[in-house]
Amino acid sequence: MNTNTSEQIDLLYKISELPQFISVQGVYLPNEIKHIRKNGRSRLIPIYEAFTNAWESFEENDISSKNIRIEIYSNKVSLIEECEELALDKIIIKDDGVGLNNRSMRRLLVLRDNSKNRFNLGTGRVQYIHRFNRTAIRSYCAENGKQRYREVELSKADYFLAHNAIAKVITDEETESDMQCTQVLLMNPLDKEDDNYYANLSMA
């Protein structure tokens, strides 16, 4: 697998060292993420953030042929005999936009990167980790004339914060696949009430 030095600097990690926590320098993340408050207006905010990112990944001249799909998977959990309730398995937001190219990957990994536009604070991904213990982002993209598969996990779990990180790059490798798509998987709600809410969501 080949990668040049400029790519390594731009992406904040070396592919040869993956998987790797993306540790933040000069900021203590356990305190920083407390100042980026959970948006309490709606439990749908993480889904909205993923949907917005998917929409913004479409190129203007090709938007009519693009798709965003939201899938909700729930399991029945037995509490006592003859009594069941739903528990969330995962929420998946899929799109066939440009994927996690170098520019998008860096924005994902750098907290408060507002380079997307002047209204963007670069903190949307924190809404994922305030509601879900695990967020996985899996993406196929084209970069420097080659196809790549990239996977990142986001969390504020103790084992992430112990590395002063909320992101871990799992995979970044060349692939023969010609797909161009991204999946955001929201898993393990941190709050029981959130779990009940998401598990009972419907598109109706």
N, C-alpha and C positions, 0 to 999 in steps of 0.2 A: 504494500500500500504506500503510495507516494503522497507527500504533502510538503509544500515549501515553507520556508521560515516565515514569510509574510502572512500566510494563512494561519500558522500557529499563533503568532502574535495577535492577529485580528480576532481569533476565536478564544483567546485566554487560556488555552490548554494545548497539550501535545497529544496527538492521537495515539502515540505509542504508550502513553501512560493511562489510558482509559481502562475501566471506569474511574472517574475522578470527581470529587467534590469541588465545586467552584467557590473557593474561599474568598471572602471579601477582605481587602486590606484597608486599614484606616477607619473602619466602621465596625462597631460591635452589633452584629445583626440581632441578637436577642432583644436588645433595646430598640433598635431601629424599626423592626416590624411592629412593635407596640405603638409607635407613632403613626404608622399607616393603618388607620382603624378599619375594622371590618365594616363594610357597608351594610347597615342594618335596615335599609329601605326594603329590601327584598332578598329572599333566599335564591332568587334566580340570577343574581348579579354574576356569579362565576360562569353560568351558562351564557349570559349576555356577553361577558368579556371574551369567551371562546368564540361565540358567533361573530362578534365584531372583528376579531383578529382574522377569522376565516374570510369574512367579506372583504377586508382590506388586502387579503392576499391575492385577490383576483386582479388581473390586468384589465384595464378599461376596455381595450379593444377586443377582449375575449370573454366578457362577463356573461353574455347571453347563453353560453354553453356550459357554464359552471354550476356546481351544485354544493349545497350545504345540507347535511343530514344530521339530525339529533336522535340518538337512540337511548332509551332508558331500560335498564335490565334490573328486575327485582326478583327476590326469592321469597317463598313462603317460609316463615319461621314459626315453629310450634312453641307456644308459651306453656300451655297446659293442655291436657287432653281435650280435644274438640275445640281448641281455641288457637287460631293462627293469626299472624299479622305479616305484613310485607316488610322486608328489609332490602335496602338498596344494594345491588351488586356493583353496578357502575353506570355512569352516564358517559356516552361517547358523542363527541361532536366531530364530524368528518367533513373535509372539504377537498376539492381538487384544485386548489390554488398553487402558487409558486413553491410552497413548502418552506422548510427551514434552511434557506440559503445563508451564506455567511453573514449578510447584513441582518437578517431576521434572527439568526442564532445569537449574534452579539447583543441585540436588543433584549432578547429573552434572558440572557445571563447577567446583564449589567443593570442593577437596581437603579431606578430613577433616570434611566435613559429616555429622554423625551424627544429624541431626534425624529420620531415618526411624524409629528406635527405639533403645532404650538399649543393645542388643547390636550395633548397626551402627557401624562405625568410620569409614565414609565413605571407604574406601580400596580397595574392591573393584575399581574400574576399573583400578587400578595392576596388578592381576594380568593384565589384558588386555595391557598394554604390556610387561610383563616377558616374555611368551611370544610376542607377535605384533608385527611391525613396524607393521602397520596394523589398526586397528579402526574400522569405519564403523558408525554408528548412524543409521538412517533411520526416521522416524516420522511418522504422521498422527495428529493429535489435535484435540480441541475445546478452544478457549480463548476466554473472553469472548464466547461465543455464535457464534464463527466457527471454521471449519476451517483448520488450518495443517499445512504440511509442513515438517519440520525435519530437517536432516542435520548430524551432527557427526563429526569424525575424531579419534581418539586415537592418540598415538604418543610414544615417547621418542627418536625419531630426532633426529639433530643439528640439523636445521633447525627442529624444534619447540623443543628446549631452547635454541636460540639466541635464541628469543623468550621464554624463561623460561615455557614453556607445554608442556602435554601434551595440550591440546585445541584444536581449531580448528572454529569454527562455519562451515559451508559455506553453508547455506541456512536461511532462516526466512521463509516466505512464506504468504500466504493462498492457499487452494486451493478449487476447487469440488468436489473429491472428498469423498464422505461416508464414506470409510474411516476406521477407527480401529484402528491396528495399528503394530507396531514390528518392525524387523529389526536384529539385531546381526550384523555380518559380521566374522569373525576371519580375517585374511589375512597371508600371509608370515611363517611362524614364524621366530623369530630363531635357533633352534638346529636343526642338521641332524637330531639324534636326535628332537626334537619333531616335525619335519616328517614323518619316517618313521612315527612313532607315530600322528599325526593322519590321515595319508593312508591308513593301513590300519585305521582304526576301522570298526566295523560295529555295527549295532543288534542283531545276533544274540546 
